[in-house]
Amino acid sequence: MDSSSEFQCLLEESAMASHSQDIESTSIVNDDSLNNNSIIRIDNNFEDDPEFSNIINEAETAIEEGVYPQRISQGSSGSYFVFDTTGQRRIGVFKPKDEEPYGRLNPKWTKWMHKLCCPCCFGRSCLVPNQGYLSEASAYVVDRKLKLGIVPKTRVVRLFSKTFNYSAIDRAKANTKREVSERFPKVGKHFNRIGLPPKVGSFQLFVENYEDAAIWLRRFEEFPPEPDVKAEFQRQFERLVILDYIIRNTDRGNDNWLIYYDVKPTKTVNGHTGSINNAKSARMGAGDPSNSTVVVVNEAPSSIATSNNLILDTGSTPPSAPSPGDKPKDQSMSQQIVTGDIVGGSQSNEQNNQAGGGDVTSQPEPPVIRIAAIDNGLAFPFKHPDEWRAYPYYWAWLPYAKIPFSQESRKQFYPLLTDMNFVQELCDELYEVFSKDGGFDKKVFEKQMSVLRGQILNLTQALKEGKTPFQLVQMPPILVERRPTSSANRGRLRSMTDNFTQSFQKTAPFFTWC
């Protein structure tokens, strides 16, 4: 067989493979021919954030060395844990654009069945399709602008891996290019890229020692925290309310925001001083001696802290102690990496006894409680929900939502949100994120910002009047549209000739509770 015939056979094989795509691709592809040895690295350089660039560089290096991202089994979209070069530590969560809940390559069969069986209710009519990755990154922009400190750092990046869900034709093309390049080097030199194409998506840093809010909220009902802890949690909760309300998050349940709670009590029992550092619940450490937990005598269960995993960009990262040998599991929201550290062992006790000390009581370290707002991909609608579902904020039914906004929150955020220049700067920064999408429509973006301005207007009124978060969500939805009055000022920067018109939503969704 001559060279031209052999090359034609390869092309025919590629065409045949393009028709063999399954409904749901497997998470791990056992095809070593799709390794990334010959793939050119994507430019994911962030000049304004070298630390984040280094993390992405480590993720790319890990993929090249065969440490592939692992698909998260939970959730309604294709999202992946990304690891460091050791494969033992998660460094981020990557959510490709085309594997979003309503994306064409979403590997989860539930959404496929939803689209097949109930197409009239498929999708969310108030959201721009396939912009979840931009919504994730934009939520971090809002968090950073307002200095909320509850959204893990999130940026838009491009990554490739054979464990991502590619179409059959993409895999066939990658195989064909590789074989052609190996057999016909002169032809292979003309290929722009060999291997699987990169995917654009959101990359969110993995925060550590956090657990699903639903778990901690149930524990707080049974074992209420101390007053100072409760006050700090209320302050963090108000920041979550402010974030979700501004971006009009349509998917905020108690399973997609996280709580970190760490108590390090110190007790004296018969002259022996012991404390728990990052202690975990007994059920999480069961069966693993290395992860065992020592509970101090007479200590209330509420002082036993559990953890999930992620790195918040707050300036003071909560302490974490993940075991180097921990094996990653499937769930991003409720990972249970367990460690137990006993501070003040026999050596400390011996020193105390030698010093003549009997029962010595040490001061407990102050508890640490923080909130992490993850899963922000279904936000920034271009209109308020007005058809079947209302997509309510599920935190509005919590008892914490019945408490008026604190004086601290009112003093910190009211001056910012009433400053139109500040609000327009926020809109400009969001423009820089959304305009990166190939299907960006400026008119649709302006509608999204009209919703955002209306939400801010309601929020400032609630802060001014000292309302509760529950009362805030009862306020009528507003749109604040910007209308430039002069053709000479059509730039995005606000001018004094801009007019803002306010309007109320005329229709309400059929179901208000879901």
N, C-alpha and C positions, 0 to 999 in steps of 0.2 A: 504493500500500500504506500503510495507516494505521500509527500508532505501535505499537499492540498487536500487529498482525500481524508487524511487523518485529522486535519484541522476542521473539515466539514463534519466529521463524526462527532467531534467535541461540541460543536455548535448544536447539532441535533440532540445530543444528550442534554444539553442545557435547556432546549425548548421543551423536551419531554418532561424534565423535572419541574418545570414551571407550572404544570397542571396537577401536581401531586400534593399540593398544600392541604394540610389538615385544618379542621376547625380550630383546634387548640394545639399549639406546638409544645413540645416537652420543654421543661425548664433547663435541663442539661443536655447538650447535644454531644453525643459520643462520636465525634468526627474530628480526628486529629488533623485532617487536611485543612480545617478552618482555623488553625492557630494563627496568631498575628505576627509571626516572625518577620514577614516582609511588608508589614503595613507601616505607612508613614504616620508619625504621631501628629495628632490634631493640635492646633495652637489654642490652648486654653490658658493663655497668660492674662492675668489681671494685674495691671501695673499699679492700680490703686490699692491692691490687697495682696502683697507678696506671700503672706502666710497662707491664704486660701489657694494661691497658685501652687505652692509647695504641696498642699494636700492633694490637689488634683493631679499633680505630677506623680505623687506616690501611688495614686489609684491607677494611673496609666501604666506605671512601671509594674505594678502587681499584676495587671491584666496581661502584659507582655510576658511575664514570668509564669503564667498559667494559674494565677489566683483570680478566678473569674467571679464576677458579681453573682449573688445568689438571689433568685426570685423569692419575694415574700408571698407566702401562700394566702395570707389574709388580705382582705380588701377587694375592691371591685376593679382594680386596674393592674397593669404590669409595673411593679416597682421592685427595686433591687437593693439589697445590702451590698455596699462596696467595702472591700477590705484593704488593709495595708499589705505590704510585701510578705509579712509573716503568715498571713491568712488567719490570724488569731484575733485580730481586733477590727471591729467595724469602724470605718471612718466617715461614712456618709450613706445617704439614701438617694438613689438616682431614679427619677421618674421620666422615662422617655415620652416625648410628645405623642407619637403614634400608638402608644400603649395605654393611653389615658382611658378612663371609663367609657368614653364614647369615641375612642380612636379606632382606626381601621384594623390595627394589629393588637388590640386588647386581647391578651391570652386567656382571660377569665371567661368561662362559658356562660356564667350567669348573665352578663350583659349581652352576650350573643343571643341567648334565649329571650331576654327582654325585648331586644330589637325584633326578633323573629315573631314572637307571639303577641306582642303589644306595641306595634310601631307607633301608634297614635300617642302613647305616653312615653316614648323613648326620648331621652335627653331632657335638658332643662331649658325651656324656651327663653328664660331670662338671661342665659349665659351665652357668650360667644363660643362656638364649638372649638374644641381642641386648643384651648388657651390655658389649660390647667397648669402647665409648667411656667407660664408667664405669671399666672396668679400666685403661684408659690413664691416666685422671686419678688413679686411686687409687694406681697405681704411683709416680707423682710424689709423692703424699702420703707414702708409705713412704720414698721417697728423701729427702724433705725432713726427715721426722721423725728419721731416723737419720743425717742429714748425710752421705749417701753421695756426692752430687754427680755422679751418672752418668746420671740421667734428665733430659732436657730438660724445661723447664717445660711442663706440660700442664694445661689447664683445660677445663671443659665450656662450650661457647658455642653460639650459634645464628647461622647464616649462610644466605643465599640466593644463588643464582646460576643462570642459565639453563644453565650447563654441568654442573650436578648432574643426577643421574638421577631425573627425576620421572615419575610415571605419566602416561599420556595424558590421563586425566580431569583431573588437576591442571593440566596445560598448557592443556587446553580451557577449564577454569574461569577460569584467569588471562586467557586471550584474551577470553572472553566478558565478564568483569567490566570489562576495559579498554574494549572496544567499547561496552558499555552505558553506562559512565561518560562516554565521549566523546559519544555520541549523546543520552543522557538524563542530563544532569548532576544533576538532582534525584534520580533514582534512585541514581546513583553515590555520592551523599553518604551513603547509608545503608549502604554496604559498610564492613565493619570493616577490610578490607585489599584492596588491588588489586595483583595480581601473584602471582608464585609464592610458596608458603608457605615460611617458614624451616625449616631442618633443624637438629635438635639433634645435636651430635657433639663429639668431642674435637679440640682445637686444640693442637698441639705445636709449640713454637718450632723453627725450622729451624737446626740446628747447622752450622757451616761448617768446611770443610777436614777432614772425616772420610772414611774409606773403609771398605768392608766388612771385617769382621774376618778373613774367609776369605782375603782377598788378603794382608793383613799377616802372618797366621800362616804362610802358605807362604813368604813372604820371610824370616821369622825362622828358619825351618828351614834355609834356604840360607845366610843371613848373620845369625848370632846377634847380637843387640844387645849393647852394652857392659854390664858388670855393674850399673852404677847404673841404666841404663835398664831392664834386666831386673827389677831389684828394684822399681822404681816400677810397672812393668807388672803384676808379681805382686800388688802392693798393690791396684791398680785391679781386677784380675781377681777378687780375693777379695771386693771390694764387689759385683761383678756376681753372684757366687755367692750372697752373702747376700741380695741383692734377689730374685733368681729363686727361691731356696729358700723365702723367707718368703711370697711371693705365689703360690707353686706355679705358676710359668709353664709352660704346656703347649706353648709354641711358641717355644723358644729354640734356633735353629740358628746356625751361624757366619755366616749371611748377614743376620741381623737384629740384630746389635750391631756397633758401629763403633769404629774406632781412629783416633786422631789421633797422628801421629808426625812431629815436626819436628826436624831436626838442622841447625844452622847452623855447619858447620866453616869454619875459616879456614886457608888454606895460603899459603906463600910460594914462588913459582916465578920464578926469575931476577929477583928484586927487585920483582916485581909481586904485590901482595896482592889476593886475590879471595876472596869467600865466597858461599855460596848461602843465600838466605833463602826459606823455604817452597818449596824446589826440588821439582819434579815429575819423574816418570819420563819418559824420552825419548819413550816411546810415547804419552804423554798430550799432549805438546806438539808432536807431529809435524804438519807441514803448516801450522802457524800461527806466523809469525815473532814475533808479539806475545807468544806464550806459550812461547817457546823456553826451553830450560834449558841452563845452562852448568855442566858437570861439572868439578870441580876435578881436576887431575892427581893420579893415584895414590889417588883417593878411592874407598873401597869402595862398591859399589852399595847397601849397607845404609844409607848415610848420605843417600840420596836419598829425600826424603819425598814421599808422594803425599797426595791429599786428597779428601774428599767435602765435603759442606756441612751444617752445622747450628749454636745458641747454647746452651751448657750453663749451667745456673744453678749455677755452682761458685764464684763470687766472683772467679775469675781466668780469664777467657776466653782460650783459646789464640789466638795471633795468626793472622789470616787476611788474605789479599790477593786477593779475587775481582776479576776484571776487570770494569769497569762495562759492557762490551759483551758479556759472555758470554751466549750463547743457552741458555735452559733446555732440558734434555733430558728423557727420559721417566722416568728412574729416580731414586727418592728415596734409595736406599741406596748407590749407587756413582756419584754424579755426579762428573764430572771437570772441575772448574773450575781452570784451569791458569794460573799466573803464574810468571814467573822474574825475580828481582831480583838484579842484580849489584852488590854493595856494594864500594865502593872502586875506582872507575874510574880513567880516565887522570888526572883532576885529583888524586886522592889519591896516585897513583904519582908524579906530577910534584912534589907537595909533599914526598914522602918523599925523592926524589932531591935536591931543593933542600936538604933538611935534612941531606944527606950520608948518609942511611940506605941501606944496601944491601939485603940480605935481612933483612926484618923479619918476625918471626913473631908473630901476634896470638893471644891466648887465645880458644879457641872458646867460643861461648855454650853454656850447658847445654841438652841436648836436652829436649824436651817430649813426653810421651806421655800420652794420656788415652783413656778408654773412654766411649762413649755407648750406653746401653741404650734402644733404640727398639723399637717393635712389642711393646707389653705388653698387647695387647687380648685375649689368650686366657689369662687368669690368674684368680686368686681363685675356684677351684672350690668347690662346696658339698660335695664328697666327693672322696676320692682316686680316681684312675682304677682301675676294677675290672672292665672289660668286655673289649673287644677290644685296645685299645692302651694303652701305659703312658705315652706322651708324655714320654720321658726328656729330661734336660738334655744337649744335645750337647756342651757344654763339659766334661762329666765325662770325656770320652775324650781330652782334651788333656793334654799333659805337665804343664802348670801345675796341673792338678787333683790331681796326685800329690804335690804339695808341701804340708806341713802349714800350717795357718793361721799367719800371722806373729804374733809377740808384739804388734805394734802393733794388729792387728785384734782380737786377743783382749782386749787391755787397753781398747780403745775401745768394743767392742760388747757384751762379756759383761756388764758392770754394767748396761747399759741393758736388755738383753733378759731379765735375771733379775729385773727390777723389775716386779711385776705391775701397779702403778699406771701405769707407763710403757706397758706393753702395752695396758692398758685405754684409756689416752688415745689410743693409735694406733687402736684399734677404734672409739672415739667419732668420731675425725676421718674414718675411712672411712665410718662411718654417715652423716655429713653429705653425703658424695658420693653414695653408693648410694641414699639416700632421695630424691634428686631425680628418680629415674625414676618414670614413671607406673605401672609395674607392680611397684613395690617390694613385697617380701614380707619382713617382719621375721623370720619363722621361717627362711626360706631364708638371709637375711643372717646369722643366728646360726650356721647350719651352715657358712657360709663362714668365719666367724670361728673356729669350732671347728677347721677345717683349719689356719687361720693360726696359732692358738695351738699346735697340735701341731707345726707346722713350726718355730716358735720354740723349743719345748721340745727338739726334736732338735738344733737349731742350737746352743743354749747348751751342751748336753752335748758336742757336737763341739768347741766352742771351749774348754771346760773341759779336755778330755782331749787337746787338741792334735792332733786328727784332720785328715786331708786332705779337700778337697772331694769327692774320689772316695769316701772312706769315709763321708762325710756322706750321700750319696745312696743308699748301701747300707743305711742304718738303716731299720728298719721304720716305715711310715707310722703316725702317731698322730693321734687326734682328742682335743681337750681341750674338753669341753663345759661351759658355765657354767649352773648351776642355782640360781637364787635360792631361798632357804629361807624367806623371810618375805614375805608379801603386802604389807607396808608398804614394801618396798624393791624395787618393780618398775621403778623408773627405770633408765635405761641406765648411770648412774654406779655404779661398783662399790662395794659395801658389804662390811663384814666378815662379813655373813651369807651371801655368795655361796659356793657350793661348786663346785669344778671337778673333773670326773670324767674320767679318762683311759681311752681304749680303743684297741685296735689294729685295723687293718684285717684282716678275716677272709678276703677273697677277693683274688686277684691277677689282673691282666689276662692275656689269652691270649698276646699278643705283648709281650715285655718290651723289645725292641730298637727299637721304633718308636712 
